[in-house]
Amino acid sequence: MTWLQSALLPAGPQAARIAALWPPFFWGSVVIWLLVMGALLYGAFRRRRAAPGERAMARSVGAASAGTIVMLFALLALDLAVGRALTLPPEPAAVIEVTGRQWWWEVEYADSVPSRRVTTANEIHVPVGRPVLIRLSSSDVIHSLWVPSLAGKKDLIPGHRTSLWLQADTPGVYRGQCAEFCGVQHAKMALLVIAEPPERYRTWLARQREPAAPPADSLARRGLAVFLGSSCVLCHAIAGTPAASRMGPDLTHLASRRTLAAGSLPNRRGALAGWIADPQRIKPGSRMPPNPLGPGDLRALLAYLEGLR
Ligand code: CUA
């Protein structure tokens, strides 16, 4: 399935309203540019004999200024109308807390029962055709969430809560990324919004609530031991095991995600092995240190992680 990422290909009501601003802004600017260029050419090439008087000049300048003001106010009115239309819907289908981190997205599905909360990373699942409220915050610097096919940009500011809502009207995968420079790996801070029919969304959510699958065989059991015995546990959580740190992405259902390292790599065995062995080669400056594991340990760890569906 292709990943959509274009503000001009809206897939939901919020993005559609924003996309509707494009024709008036674009064609309005084209008309103004043509008028200005026309006036410039006329001024440059007309005969010098009939120099306009003071009053004629004042009239032209006045008319041009008035035209500019009218045009700017018209565009401002359009902009405000769209801004008003984007206020939060009354009844969101889900409340999702997204926290910006250097350089990944922590995603938590709110629930009044703490044990039913779901924590994941770099992937937001939403039910198709239903508005979803996204609460934004940051744990370090200012980031900005932008999923162009679904909504406008919104900043994530440390110590300050912002929110936006979005709705996907067609099932699909919508790519988004950080839109505010936040450090050396700003460009590798992407995420996916996956819009599914409500039934499939509920199944996904129920699955994510479960603790991690226990290791399926002896190789995976060794992998779990490698995980718990190495520095992985200092940063990652896997529900159902003693690993509970929230410094890095939650790995409870790592294998169910489409990408690794915030959209930098496909979630496949080779990419995962390369990422674990030396993240600094793929995302220099990221918080994850290199992990010099022996080949047997690495293979066991991969077998375990691949079972975390
Ligand atoms: Cu986060 Cu740029």
Residues whose N, C-alpha, C, O or C-beta is under 5 A from the ligand:
A	BS01	CUA	I142 H143 S144 C178 A179 E180 F181 C182 H186 M189
